[in-house]
Amino acid sequence: MRFISELRDGSRIQDVYLVKHKQSAVTKNGKNYESIILQDKTGLLDAKIWDPTSDAICEFEALDYVYAAGSVSMFNGSLQASLKQVRKADPGEYIPADYLPMTKKNRKVMLQELLKLASSVQNPYLSQLLKSFFSEDKDFVLAFAAHSAAKTVHHSFVGGLLEHTLSVTKLCDYLASCYPAINRDLLITAAMLHDIGKVTELSDFPVNEYTDDGQLLGHIMIGAEMIHDHIARIPNFPKKLETEIKHCILAHHGEYEYGSPKKPAIIEALALNLADNTDAKLETMTEVLESAAPDAEWIGFNRFFDSNLRRTGE
């Protein structure tokens, strides 16, 4: 199989892919066409079927595995496929695991690292709060370890939420060691819980789309509600501590323009925002570099960074 990450301007495709999205559309000239997104474990590919009534285009729907043949070209700075032949693939033509983007790291090892950090929290109430999620709620742990951290921007793969959370928690652990004003127990707890709402905000793979709750509430609100519900089951949990942990969750995007209901008002919330932003941006840059042609020095303009990106020299 030729994976999407291997495709370049001028490539030909003749392989099986998962249809992540399909939508009928009309050109400015009134001609019907199909706009689809193809997916494999290495990424996504925008594709168009300009002649959907052709005999070579068979019936298929979103989330079908299809054999697709056509050409790839560069359009507005991104690769786009023009498909001439599409049909549903037979079960023996593909291996489902090849179509789910997956963390390159060992999920069991990452989960153990996260649990070790949780065990270092000394405050009995915060320790119990973490246990209520990561030790006692087996369904949550399974969903958390399999979920992505985003739809597209960063860590949008199986295990992405776990990988991102572990990285953010490690960064927070380091920041707590450098700045004595930080309450380490509060920061570590907030780091481990800051994105738990994403298990509800985003659907499972292979769909990985926003759910109704994700669209209407968002992971920050969902996460704060989950924490509230778990705290309600912990006897005598201090009200002030509950407010502080919730504030860290509500403020972890840092700015209103980035969807944060609150701006950081305590040092732990500020540290969490910086750690979250650091990991998200560095992972995004890493994914951009990995998806670019290996021999490309200048990669081109990237909308997320608002900059023309360049690979570091040898």
N, C-alpha and C positions, 0 to 999 in steps of 0.2 A: 504493500500500500504506500502511496505517496501522500505524506501528511501535508496539511495546509501550510505549516511553517516552512516547508521546502519549496513552495511555489514562488515564482518570480514573474516579473513582467515578460510576457511572451510564452509562458509555460502552457502546455496542453494538459488537461485533466481527463482521465478515463478511469474513474474509481468510485468507490462507495463512500457516501457521507451521510451524516444525520441532518435532517432538515430541522433546524431550530425554529425557523419562522417562515411563514409564507403569506404573501398578500398580493391580491390583484390590484393593478393600477392602470392608469391611462396616460399616455404621453401627451405633450402639448398639441400634437397633431391629431389626437383622438384615437390613437392606436392602442389596443389592449396589450398588456404585458404582465408577467409575473415577477415580483421582487421577492427573493428568498435569501435566507441566511443559512449557509452550510456550516457544519461543525464537526471537528474531530478533537482528539485530546490535546492537540497543539494549538487550537485557536478557532477563529471564525472567519468565514469568507463571504463577502457580499456577492450575490449572483443575480443575474437577470435572465429571463426567458423572453426574448423579444417576439417569438412566434409561438405562442402557447397552443395554437390550433394545429401545429405540425403533427404529422403521424408519428414522429419520433419522440413526442412528448406524451407520456402516459399519465394517468391519474395518480396523484399522490397528495398527501396532506402533511401538515407540520408534525414533527416527531416520527415521521417515517424514515427508514433507511433507504436511500435511493442510489442507484448507479447513475452517475452524471458524467457527461462528456461535453467538452467545449474548450474554450481558450481563455487565458487570463491576461489582463492588461492593466495598466495603471490608470486610475481615474481619480482626479482631485486628491492626489497624494496617497491613495490607498489602492490595493489590488481589488479588481472586480472581475468576476467570471461571466462570460456570455455562454450560456448552455444551449447546445443544439440537440442533445438527446438526454432524456430523463425517464427512468422507470423505477418502480419499486424493486428493491434488492431482495433476493431470496435469502432465507436464514443462513445458509451455508456460505454466503458470500462475504460475511463480515463477522468480526468479533466485537461485541458491545463495549468491552473495556477500552477499545481503541478510540471510542467516541466521547469519553468522559474526561475532561481536563482534570488532571490529578496533581496534587502536591508531589514534589520530588523528594520530600522528606518522609521519614517513617512516622506514621500517625501515632502508633503505640508509644514510641520513644518520646515524641513531643508531648503526649498526654501525661506521661510519667514525669517529665520535666515540669509541667505545669502543676501537677499534684505536689511535687516536691516544694515548689514555691508556695503553694497554698499551706503546706504543713509548717512553713516558717512563720506564719502569721500568729502572733502571740495573744492578741486580744481575743478573749473567749467568744464574744458575740460575732465578731467578724469571721473568726475561724469556723464557727457553726454555720454562718451564712454560706461560706464557700463550700462546706461539706454538704449542705442541703442541696446544692446544685451539682457539684462534681463527684460526690461520693454516694449520695443517697438517691439521686434521681437518675436512674439508669437510662430511661428514655431520652432525657435531656442530653446526657453524655454522648449517646449514639448519634443524635441529631447534630450536636455541636461539632463532633469530630468529623462529620461527613459534609458539613455545610461550607459554602463559599462565604467570603467576607464582602463580596460586592457582585453586582450584576455583570459589570464589564471592566471597571477602572483598575482595580488591583486585587490580587488574591481571588480571582473569579474562577476557582477550581475546587474540586473535592478536597477537603482538608484545609482550604484557604482560611476559614475562620479560626481554626485551631492554630495554624501557623502564624497568622497575624496577631492573635491574642498572646501567644507565647513570646513573640518578638517584642510587643509593646510592654508586656510584664517584665521582661528582662531589662528593657531600657529604663523602666520605672524603678526597678531594683537598683540599677546603677545610679540613677539620679538621687534616690534616697540615701545612698552611701556618700554622695558628694555634698548634699545640702541638709545639715542637721535640723533645719526648721521643718522638714517634711516628716509627717507621721507615716512611717513606712507601712505599717499594718493597713492603714486606710488606703494608701496609694496602691499597694499590691492587690488589695481586694477590688478596688475600683478598676484597675487594669484588667483583671481577670473577668470582670462582669460588664465591661463597658460596651461590648457588642453582642451580648447574649440575645438581644431582641431580634437579631438577624435570623435566628432559627425559625422565627415566625414571619419576618418581613419578606424573606425570599423563599420560594418553593424549592423542593428537592430537585436534584439533577435527574434527567437531562434538561428539564425546563429552566430552572434557575431564573425565574421571573418574579416580579413583585406580586405578592398576594394582595387581596383586598385590604387586609389589615396593614400590610406594608405601604400601600398607596395612601390609605386614609390616616394612619397613625404614625408610621415610621418606626425604625428600630430603637430610637432613643426613648420615645414614649413607651413602646412595648417593653423595653428593658427595665425602665423605671417601675412599671406596673408589676413585672415579674419579681423584682427585688422587694417591692412592697408586700406582695403576697407571701413570699418566703419569710420575710421578717415577722409578719403577723403570726407565724407559727413558732417563733423563738421567744420563750418567756422572758419578760423584763428587758427586751432589747432597748437600749437607751434611745430616746427620741432624738436627741441632738446628733447622735452618731448616725441614725437613720437619715436624717436630713442631710448630713455631710456626704454620705455615700451616694444618695440620690442626686445631690448637686453635682458631684463629679461626673455622673452619667449624663445629666442634662446639659453640662457645659463642655463635654469632651470634644465637640467640633469647634469650639473656640469663638466663632463669630456667628452673628445672626444670619449673615449672607450664606453661610455654609450649613444652614439648617439647625443651628444650635439654639435651643430655647432660652438658654442662659449663657452669659459670659463667665469665665472662671472668676470666682470671688475668693477662693482659698488656694493655698499654694499647691495642694495635692491635685486640684482640678486643673491648674495651670500645667503642672508637670505631666499629667495624663494627656492633655491636649497636645503638648509638644511631642511626646512619645508617639502618640497615635499618628500625628501628621508626619513625623519623621519616617516611620515605617511605611506608611501608605505611599509617600512620595518616592522613597528609595526603591520600593518594590515596583512601583509603576515604571520608574526609569529602568530598572533591571529588565522588566518584561519588554519594554520598547527596544532595548539593546538586543535582547535575545531574538526578537521577531524580525529584526533588520537583517539585510543581507550580510553575511559574515565578512565580506571584503569591502563593505561600505564604511568609509571613514565619516563623512558627513551623512547623517541619517535623514535630515530634512526637518521642516517645521512641525512641531508638535503642539496641538491646541491646548492640551492639559498644562504644559509647562510654559506656553506662550513664548517659545524659543526655538531656534533652529539648532537641533541637537547634533553633537559630534562624539564619536567614539574616542576614548582616551588612546593616545599613541603608545607604541611599545616602549 
